[in-house]
């Protein structure tokens, strides 16, 4: 009976070989699964890296475009600022000329102000030069002048010339208009024409600046859009890099 059982049982070395084959199969299966997983992770990492690189390239391109727009905006705004400053200069000239017109109109109506310093320097200069001319003419043509009177006139002439020297630096070349106080109506008309010209120059400058602003305004919207897109692609870049 014992002999029969032993005869029916497989040899021990065959059992060991079968178990060994199964262990090798299991090991190969696990290795294959690990390799498959590693390959999948590697592919995922490469995909995330590619996406991150693509996002970074798009971000950089958008940021460069936004930088160009910002530079254009800054350049145009600087140009607009200069034009506004030019308009301001024309406005100041116009206002100064209109002040002189009012002074001459008051003078023509006999309302000459006592305080000379309250009048514009151009009018003061014109009055000073007119007085200098009158004294010089009198000294040269009036043969009845006594020595004392002539000395007084020369002394006053010296004072007036010093006054003229003080006034000249304060009068800007662009607003220097030769006024003839002996012909007030003509001087007033000259000043009015000059004031009208300065006013028109001011209006033209503001219109030019307004046109530049109309060009700048949509550029602000584009700049803001590109900034938003740049931030979005940067967030994608950071997210993909983190995932990779």
Phi and psi restraints in degrees (value plus and minus 20) as a CYANA .aco file:
   2 UNK   PHI     -77.3   -37.3
   2 UNK   PSI     -60.2   -20.2
   3 UNK   PHI     -85.0   -45.0
   3 UNK   PSI     -57.5   -17.5
   4 UNK   PHI     -85.8   -45.8
   4 UNK   PSI     -61.0   -21.0
   5 UNK   PHI     -84.1   -44.1
   5 UNK   PSI     -64.4   -24.4
   6 UNK   PHI     -83.7   -43.7
   6 UNK   PSI     -56.2   -16.2
   7 UNK   PHI     -88.1   -48.1
   7 UNK   PSI     -51.4   -11.4
   8 UNK   PHI    -101.0   -61.0
   8 UNK   PSI     -46.5    -6.5
   9 UNK   PHI     -93.9   -53.9
   9 UNK   PSI     121.3   161.3
  10 UNK   PHI     -90.3   -50.3
  10 UNK   PSI     135.0   175.0
  11 UNK   PHI     -84.3   -44.3
  11 UNK   PSI     129.6   169.6
  12 UNK   PHI     -83.0   -43.0
  12 UNK   PSI     -57.9   -17.9
  13 UNK   PHI     -87.6   -47.6
  13 UNK   PSI     -48.6    -8.6
  14 UNK   PHI     -90.7   -50.7
  14 UNK   PSI     -56.0   -16.0
  15 UNK   PHI     -85.0   -45.0
  15 UNK   PSI     -63.6   -23.6
  16 UNK   PHI     -83.2   -43.2
  16 UNK   PSI     -59.1   -19.1
  17 UNK   PHI     -86.6   -46.6
  17 UNK   PSI     -56.5   -16.5
  18 UNK   PHI     -86.6   -46.6
  18 UNK   PSI     -64.0   -24.0
  19 UNK   PHI     -84.3   -44.3
  19 UNK   PSI     -57.9   -17.9
  20 UNK   PHI     -82.9   -42.9
  20 UNK   PSI     -60.4   -20.4
  21 UNK   PHI     -84.0   -44.0
  21 UNK   PSI     -61.7   -21.7
  22 UNK   PHI     -84.2   -44.2
  22 UNK   PSI     -60.5   -20.5
  23 UNK   PHI     -83.9   -43.9
  23 UNK   PSI     -59.4   -19.4
  24 UNK   PHI     -85.9   -45.9
  24 UNK   PSI     -59.3   -19.3
  25 UNK   PHI     -83.5   -43.5
  25 UNK   PSI     -63.8   -23.8
  26 UNK   PHI     -82.0   -42.0
  26 UNK   PSI     -61.3   -21.3
  27 UNK   PHI     -84.3   -44.3
  27 UNK   PSI     -64.5   -24.5
  28 UNK   PHI     -82.4   -42.4
  28 UNK   PSI     -59.2   -19.2
  29 UNK   PHI     -83.0   -43.0
  29 UNK   PSI     -64.3   -24.3
  30 UNK   PHI     -85.8   -45.8
  30 UNK   PSI     -61.6   -21.6
  31 UNK   PHI     -83.0   -43.0
  31 UNK   PSI     -60.6   -20.6
  32 UNK   PHI     -85.0   -45.0
  32 UNK   PSI     -60.5   -20.5
  33 UNK   PHI     -85.1   -45.1
  33 UNK   PSI     -60.8   -20.8
  34 UNK   PHI     -85.5   -45.5
  34 UNK   PSI     -62.2   -22.2
  35 UNK   PHI     -83.4   -43.4
  35 UNK   PSI     -61.0   -21.0
  36 UNK   PHI     -83.3   -43.3
  36 UNK   PSI     -63.3   -23.3
  37 UNK   PHI     -85.1   -45.1
  37 UNK   PSI     -63.8   -23.8
  38 UNK   PHI     -81.8   -41.8
  38 UNK   PSI     -60.8   -20.8
  39 UNK   PHI     -84.2   -44.2
  39 UNK   PSI     -61.7   -21.7
  40 UNK   PHI     -83.9   -43.9
  40 UNK   PSI     -62.6   -22.6
  41 UNK   PHI     -85.0   -45.0
  41 UNK   PSI     -58.9   -18.9
  42 UNK   PHI     -85.1   -45.1
  42 UNK   PSI     -61.5   -21.5
  43 UNK   PHI     -85.1   -45.1
  43 UNK   PSI     -60.0   -20.0
  44 UNK   PHI     -83.9   -43.9
  44 UNK   PSI     -62.1   -22.1
  45 UNK   PHI     -83.4   -43.4
  45 UNK   PSI     -64.2   -24.2
  46 UNK   PHI     -82.6   -42.6
  46 UNK   PSI     -58.2   -18.2
  47 UNK   PHI     -85.7   -45.7
  47 UNK   PSI     -64.1   -24.1
  48 UNK   PHI     -83.7   -43.7
  48 UNK   PSI     -59.1   -19.1
  49 UNK   PHI     -85.2   -45.2
  49 UNK   PSI     -61.5   -21.5
  50 UNK   PHI     -83.1   -43.1
  50 UNK   PSI     -62.8   -22.8
  51 UNK   PHI     -83.9   -43.9
  51 UNK   PSI     -59.7   -19.7
  52 UNK   PHI     -84.6   -44.6
  52 UNK   PSI     -63.1   -23.1
  53 UNK   PHI     -83.9   -43.9
  53 UNK   PSI     -61.9   -21.9
  54 UNK   PHI     -83.3   -43.3
  54 UNK   PSI     -62.8   -22.8
  55 UNK   PHI     -83.8   -43.8
  55 UNK   PSI     -59.9   -19.9
  56 UNK   PHI     -85.1   -45.1
  56 UNK   PSI     -60.8   -20.8
  57 UNK   PHI     -84.2   -44.2
  57 UNK   PSI     -63.8   -23.8
  58 UNK   PHI     -86.8   -46.8
  58 UNK   PSI     -59.6   -19.6
  59 UNK   PHI     -79.8   -39.8
  59 UNK   PSI     -67.2   -27.2
  60 UNK   PHI     -84.4   -44.4
  60 UNK   PSI     -60.0   -20.0
  61 UNK   PHI     -84.1   -44.1
  61 UNK   PSI     -62.6   -22.6
  62 UNK   PHI     -87.3   -47.3
  62 UNK   PSI     -61.0   -21.0
  63 UNK   PHI     -84.8   -44.8
  63 UNK   PSI     -57.5   -17.5
  64 UNK   PHI     -85.3   -45.3
  64 UNK   PSI     -60.3   -20.3
  65 UNK   PHI     -84.7   -44.7
  65 UNK   PSI     -62.3   -22.3
  66 UNK   PHI     -84.3   -44.3
  66 UNK   PSI     -56.7   -16.7
  67 UNK   PHI     -83.4   -43.4
  67 UNK   PSI     -62.4   -22.4
  68 UNK   PHI     -82.0   -42.0
  68 UNK   PSI     -60.3   -20.3
  69 UNK   PHI     -86.9   -46.9
  69 UNK   PSI     -62.3   -22.3
  70 UNK   PHI     -80.1   -40.1
  70 UNK   PSI     -62.5   -22.5
  71 UNK   PHI     -84.6   -44.6
  71 UNK   PSI     -59.3   -19.3
  72 UNK   PHI     -84.5   -44.5
  72 UNK   PSI     -62.4   -22.4
  73 UNK   PHI     -81.8   -41.8
  73 UNK   PSI     -67.1   -27.1
  74 UNK   PHI     -81.6   -41.6
  74 UNK   PSI     -61.1   -21.1
  75 UNK   PHI     -84.8   -44.8
  75 UNK   PSI     -64.0   -24.0
  76 UNK   PHI     -89.7   -49.7
  76 UNK   PSI     -56.2   -16.2
  77 UNK   PHI     -88.5   -48.5
  77 UNK   PSI     -54.9   -14.9
  78 UNK   PHI     -85.6   -45.6
  78 UNK   PSI     -61.2   -21.2
  79 UNK   PHI     -83.5   -43.5
  79 UNK   PSI     -62.8   -22.8
  80 UNK   PHI     -82.5   -42.5
  80 UNK   PSI     -59.8   -19.8
  81 UNK   PHI     -80.8   -40.8
  81 UNK   PSI     -62.5   -22.5
  82 UNK   PHI     -83.7   -43.7
  82 UNK   PSI     -59.1   -19.1
  83 UNK   PHI     -87.1   -47.1
  83 UNK   PSI     -60.7   -20.7
  84 UNK   PHI     -82.2   -42.2
  84 UNK   PSI     -58.6   -18.6
  85 UNK   PHI     -85.1   -45.1
  85 UNK   PSI     -58.0   -18.0
  86 UNK   PHI     -84.2   -44.2
  86 UNK   PSI     -60.6   -20.6
  87 UNK   PHI     -82.1   -42.1
  87 UNK   PSI     -58.3   -18.3
  88 UNK   PHI     -84.6   -44.6
  88 UNK   PSI     -58.4   -18.4
  89 UNK   PHI     -83.7   -43.7
  89 UNK   PSI     -64.6   -24.6
  90 UNK   PHI     -83.0   -43.0
  90 UNK   PSI     -58.3   -18.3
  91 UNK   PHI     -84.3   -44.3
  91 UNK   PSI     -63.0   -23.0
  92 UNK   PHI     -81.8   -41.8
  92 UNK   PSI     -63.3   -23.3
  93 UNK   PHI     -81.2   -41.2
  93 UNK   PSI     -65.1   -25.1
  94 UNK   PHI     -79.0   -39.0
  94 UNK   PSI     -67.3   -27.3
  95 UNK   PHI     -83.1   -43.1
  95 UNK   PSI     -58.5   -18.5
  96 UNK   PHI     -85.6   -45.6
  96 UNK   PSI     -62.1   -22.1
  97 UNK   PHI     -85.7   -45.7
  97 UNK   PSI     -61.7   -21.7
  98 UNK   PHI     -82.8   -42.8
  98 UNK   PSI     -53.7   -13.7
  99 UNK   PHI     -83.1   -43.1
  99 UNK   PSI     -62.4   -22.4
 100 UNK   PHI     -84.9   -44.9
 100 UNK   PSI     -57.2   -17.2
 101 UNK   PHI     -81.4   -41.4
 101 UNK   PSI     -65.4   -25.4
 102 UNK   PHI     -82.1   -42.1
 102 UNK   PSI     -58.2   -18.2
 103 UNK   PHI     -84.1   -44.1
 103 UNK   PSI     -62.8   -22.8
 104 UNK   PHI     -89.4   -49.4
 104 UNK   PSI     -56.8   -16.8
 105 UNK   PHI     -83.6   -43.6
 105 UNK   PSI     -62.9   -22.9
 106 UNK   PHI     -82.6   -42.6
 106 UNK   PSI     -58.9   -18.9
 107 UNK   PHI     -86.0   -46.0
 107 UNK   PSI     -61.2   -21.2
 108 UNK   PHI     -85.3   -45.3
 108 UNK   PSI     -44.9    -4.9
 109 UNK   PHI    -115.5   -75.5
 109 UNK   PSI     -12.7    27.3
 110 UNK   PHI      60.6   100.6
 110 UNK   PSI      -0.9    39.1
 111 UNK   PHI    -126.5   -86.5
 111 UNK   PSI      27.2    67.2
 112 UNK   PHI     -85.7   -45.7
 112 UNK   PSI     108.8   148.8
 113 UNK   PHI     -96.0   -56.0
 113 UNK   PSI     124.7   164.7
 114 UNK   PHI     -92.3   -52.3
 114 UNK   PSI     -55.0   -15.0
 115 UNK   PHI    -104.5   -64.5
 115 UNK   PSI      84.0   124.0
 116 UNK   PHI     -84.1   -44.1
 116 UNK   PSI     -52.5   -12.5
 117 UNK   PHI     -89.4   -49.4
 117 UNK   PSI     -34.1     5.9
 118 UNK   PHI    -100.7   -60.7
 118 UNK   PSI     -32.2     7.8
 119 UNK   PHI    -112.7   -72.7
 119 UNK   PSI     139.9   179.9
 120 UNK   PHI     -85.4   -45.4
 120 UNK   PSI     135.4   175.4
 121 UNK   PHI     -86.2   -46.2
 121 UNK   PSI     -49.2    -9.2
 122 UNK   PHI     -86.6   -46.6
 122 UNK   PSI     -63.4   -23.4
 123 UNK   PHI     -86.5   -46.5
 123 UNK   PSI     -62.1   -22.1
 124 UNK   PHI     -80.4   -40.4
 124 UNK   PSI     -61.4   -21.4
 125 UNK   PHI     -84.9   -44.9
 125 UNK   PSI     -62.1   -22.1
 126 UNK   PHI     -82.6   -42.6
 126 UNK   PSI     -61.7   -21.7
 127 UNK   PHI     -84.4   -44.4
 127 UNK   PSI     -61.5   -21.5
 128 UNK   PHI     -84.7   -44.7
 128 UNK   PSI     -65.7   -25.7
 129 UNK   PHI     -84.5   -44.5
 129 UNK   PSI     -57.4   -17.4
 130 UNK   PHI     -83.1   -43.1
 130 UNK   PSI     -62.3   -22.3
 131 UNK   PHI     -88.2   -48.2
 131 UNK   PSI     -58.1   -18.1
 132 UNK   PHI     -81.0   -41.0
 132 UNK   PSI     -65.0   -25.0
 133 UNK   PHI     -82.0   -42.0
 133 UNK   PSI     -60.8   -20.8
 134 UNK   PHI     -83.2   -43.2
 134 UNK   PSI     -62.7   -22.7
 135 UNK   PHI     -87.1   -47.1
 135 UNK   PSI     -63.0   -23.0
 136 UNK   PHI     -81.8   -41.8
 136 UNK   PSI     -62.3   -22.3
 137 UNK   PHI     -82.9   -42.9
 137 UNK   PSI     -60.9   -20.9
 138 UNK   PHI     -86.3   -46.3
 138 UNK   PSI     -62.4   -22.4
 139 UNK   PHI     -82.4   -42.4
 139 UNK   PSI     -57.6   -17.6
 140 UNK   PHI     -98.6   -58.6
 140 UNK   PSI     -49.1    -9.1
 141 UNK   PHI    -129.8   -89.8
 141 UNK   PSI     -43.2    -3.2
 142 UNK   PHI    -107.1   -67.1
 142 UNK   PSI      84.0   124.0
 143 UNK   PHI    -102.2   -62.2
 143 UNK   PSI     -23.0    17.0
 144 UNK   PHI    -112.6   -72.6
 144 UNK   PSI     -21.6    18.4
 145 UNK   PHI     -87.2   -47.2
 145 UNK   PSI     111.8   151.8
 146 UNK   PHI    -102.6   -62.6
 146 UNK   PSI     150.3   190.3
 147 UNK   PHI     -83.3   -43.3
 147 UNK   PSI     -63.4   -23.4
 148 UNK   PHI     -83.1   -43.1
 148 UNK   PSI     -64.2   -24.2
 149 UNK   PHI     -84.7   -44.7
 149 UNK   PSI     -60.0   -20.0
 150 UNK   PHI     -85.5   -45.5
 150 UNK   PSI     -60.2   -20.2
 151 UNK   PHI     -83.4   -43.4
 151 UNK   PSI     -59.5   -19.5
 152 UNK   PHI     -83.2   -43.2
 152 UNK   PSI     -61.6   -21.6
 153 UNK   PHI     -85.8   -45.8
 153 UNK   PSI     -59.3   -19.3
 154 UNK   PHI     -85.0   -45.0
 154 UNK   PSI     -58.4   -18.4
 155 UNK   PHI     -84.7   -44.7
 155 UNK   PSI     -63.5   -23.5
 156 UNK   PHI     -86.2   -46.2
 156 UNK   PSI     -57.0   -17.0
 157 UNK   PHI     -82.2   -42.2
 157 UNK   PSI     -60.7   -20.7
 158 UNK   PHI     -82.4   -42.4
 158 UNK   PSI     -62.2   -22.2
 159 UNK   PHI     -84.1   -44.1
 159 UNK   PSI     -62.4   -22.4
 160 UNK   PHI     -85.6   -45.6
 160 UNK   PSI     -58.1   -18.1
 161 UNK   PHI     -85.8   -45.8
 161 UNK   PSI     -57.1   -17.1
 162 UNK   PHI     -84.8   -44.8
 162 UNK   PSI     -59.9   -19.9
 163 UNK   PHI     -82.7   -42.7
 163 UNK   PSI     -62.4   -22.4
 164 UNK   PHI     -81.3   -41.3
 164 UNK   PSI     -60.1   -20.1
 165 UNK   PHI     -83.6   -43.6
 165 UNK   PSI     -54.6   -14.6
 166 UNK   PHI     -91.2   -51.2
 166 UNK   PSI     -55.5   -15.5
 167 UNK   PHI     -97.8   -57.8
 167 UNK   PSI     -53.5   -13.5
 168 UNK   PHI     -74.9   -34.9
 168 UNK   PSI     -65.4   -25.4
 169 UNK   PHI     -84.3   -44.3
 169 UNK   PSI     -43.2    -3.2
 170 UNK   PHI    -102.3   -62.3
 170 UNK   PSI     -30.5     9.5
 171 UNK   PHI    -117.6   -77.6
 171 UNK   PSI      96.0   136.0
 172 UNK   PHI     -88.4   -48.4
 172 UNK   PSI     123.6   163.6
 173 UNK   PHI     -81.0   -41.0
 173 UNK   PSI     -57.9   -17.9
 174 UNK   PHI     -89.8   -49.8
 174 UNK   PSI     -40.7    -0.7
 175 UNK   PHI    -129.8   -89.8
 175 UNK   PSI     -10.2    29.8
 176 UNK   PHI     -97.1   -57.1
 176 UNK   PSI      88.5   128.5
 177 UNK   PHI    -139.1   -99.1
 177 UNK   PSI     107.1   147.1
 178 UNK   PHI     -93.4   -53.4
 178 UNK   PSI      92.8   132.8
 179 UNK   PHI    -118.8   -78.8
 179 UNK   PSI     114.8   154.8
 180 UNK   PHI    -124.1   -84.1
 180 UNK   PSI      81.1   121.1
 181 UNK   PHI     -90.4   -50.4
 181 UNK   PSI     -32.1     7.9
 182 UNK   PHI    -102.1   -62.1
 182 UNK   PSI     -35.3     4.7
 183 UNK   PHI    -147.4  -107.4
 183 UNK   PSI      53.3    93.3
 184 UNK   PHI     -82.8   -42.8
 184 UNK   PSI     -61.9   -21.9
 185 UNK   PHI     -81.1   -41.1
 185 UNK   PSI     -63.3   -23.3
 186 UNK   PHI     -84.6   -44.6
 186 UNK   PSI     -60.5   -20.5
 187 UNK   PHI     -84.7   -44.7
 187 UNK   PSI     -59.0   -19.0
 188 UNK   PHI     -84.5   -44.5
 188 UNK   PSI     -63.0   -23.0
 189 UNK   PHI     -83.5   -43.5
 189 UNK   PSI     -59.9   -19.9
 190 UNK   PHI     -81.9   -41.9
 190 UNK   PSI     -63.6   -23.6
 191 UNK   PHI     -87.2   -47.2
 191 UNK   PSI     -59.0   -19.0
 192 UNK   PHI     -82.4   -42.4
 192 UNK   PSI     -62.7   -22.7
 193 UNK   PHI     -82.3   -42.3
 193 UNK   PSI     -61.1   -21.1
 194 UNK   PHI     -85.6   -45.6
 194 UNK   PSI     -61.4   -21.4
 195 UNK   PHI     -83.9   -43.9
 195 UNK   PSI     -61.2   -21.2
 196 UNK   PHI     -82.9   -42.9
 196 UNK   PSI     -59.7   -19.7
 197 UNK   PHI     -85.2   -45.2
 197 UNK   PSI     -62.5   -22.5
 198 UNK   PHI     -86.4   -46.4
 198 UNK   PSI     -58.4   -18.4
 199 UNK   PHI     -84.4   -44.4
 199 UNK   PSI     -63.2   -23.2
 200 UNK   PHI     -85.9   -45.9
 200 UNK   PSI     -58.5   -18.5
 201 UNK   PHI     -83.2   -43.2
 201 UNK   PSI     -57.5   -17.5
 202 UNK   PHI     -84.6   -44.6
 202 UNK   PSI     -66.0   -26.0
 203 UNK   PHI     -81.5   -41.5
 203 UNK   PSI     -65.1   -25.1
 204 UNK   PHI     -80.8   -40.8
 204 UNK   PSI     -60.9   -20.9
 205 UNK   PHI     -84.9   -44.9
 205 UNK   PSI     -62.1   -22.1
 206 UNK   PHI     -85.5   -45.5
 206 UNK   PSI     -58.5   -18.5
 207 UNK   PHI     -84.8   -44.8
 207 UNK   PSI     -59.8   -19.8
 208 UNK   PHI     -83.1   -43.1
 208 UNK   PSI     -62.3   -22.3
 209 UNK   PHI     -86.2   -46.2
 209 UNK   PSI     -57.5   -17.5
 210 UNK   PHI     -84.3   -44.3
 210 UNK   PSI     -58.2   -18.2
 211 UNK   PHI     -83.8   -43.8
 211 UNK   PSI     -60.0   -20.0
 212 UNK   PHI     -83.7   -43.7
 212 UNK   PSI     -59.9   -19.9
 213 UNK   PHI     -83.1   -43.1
 213 UNK   PSI     -57.7   -17.7
 214 UNK   PHI     -83.1   -43.1
 214 UNK   PSI     -49.9    -9.9
 215 UNK   PHI     -98.1   -58.1
 215 UNK   PSI     -52.9   -12.9
 216 UNK   PHI     -95.2   -55.2
 216 UNK   PSI     -59.2   -19.2
 217 UNK   PHI     -73.8   -33.8
 217 UNK   PSI     -69.5   -29.5
 218 UNK   PHI     -86.3   -46.3
 218 UNK   PSI     -43.2    -3.2
 219 UNK   PHI     -88.3   -48.3
 219 UNK   PSI     -49.9    -9.9
 220 UNK   PHI     -83.7   -43.7
 220 UNK   PSI     -62.2   -22.2
 221 UNK   PHI     -83.3   -43.3
 221 UNK   PSI     -63.4   -23.4
 222 UNK   PHI     -85.0   -45.0
 222 UNK   PSI     -59.7   -19.7
 223 UNK   PHI     -80.9   -40.9
 223 UNK   PSI     -64.4   -24.4
 224 UNK   PHI     -86.3   -46.3
 224 UNK   PSI     -58.8   -18.8
 225 UNK   PHI     -83.5   -43.5
 225 UNK   PSI     -66.1   -26.1
 226 UNK   PHI     -84.8   -44.8
 226 UNK   PSI     -56.5   -16.5
 227 UNK   PHI     -81.8   -41.8
 227 UNK   PSI     -63.1   -23.1
 228 UNK   PHI     -84.3   -44.3
 228 UNK   PSI     -63.4   -23.4
 229 UNK   PHI     -85.3   -45.3
 229 UNK   PSI     -59.3   -19.3
 230 UNK   PHI     -81.6   -41.6
 230 UNK   PSI     -61.9   -21.9
 231 UNK   PHI     -84.3   -44.3
 231 UNK   PSI     -58.2   -18.2
 232 UNK   PHI     -86.0   -46.0
 232 UNK   PSI     -65.2   -25.2
 233 UNK   PHI     -89.4   -49.4
 233 UNK   PSI     -50.4   -10.4
 234 UNK   PHI     -87.6   -47.6
 234 UNK   PSI     -59.3   -19.3
 235 UNK   PHI     -84.1   -44.1
 235 UNK   PSI     -59.5   -19.5
 236 UNK   PHI     -83.4   -43.4
 236 UNK   PSI     -61.1   -21.1
 237 UNK   PHI     -80.0   -40.0
 237 UNK   PSI     -68.6   -28.6
 238 UNK   PHI     -83.0   -43.0
 238 UNK   PSI     -63.2   -23.2
 239 UNK   PHI     -82.8   -42.8
 239 UNK   PSI     -65.6   -25.6
 240 UNK   PHI     -88.7   -48.7
 240 UNK   PSI     -58.4   -18.4
 241 UNK   PHI     -82.1   -42.1
 241 UNK   PSI     -60.5   -20.5
 242 UNK   PHI     -85.2   -45.2
 242 UNK   PSI     -61.7   -21.7
 243 UNK   PHI     -86.7   -46.7
 243 UNK   PSI     -56.3   -16.3
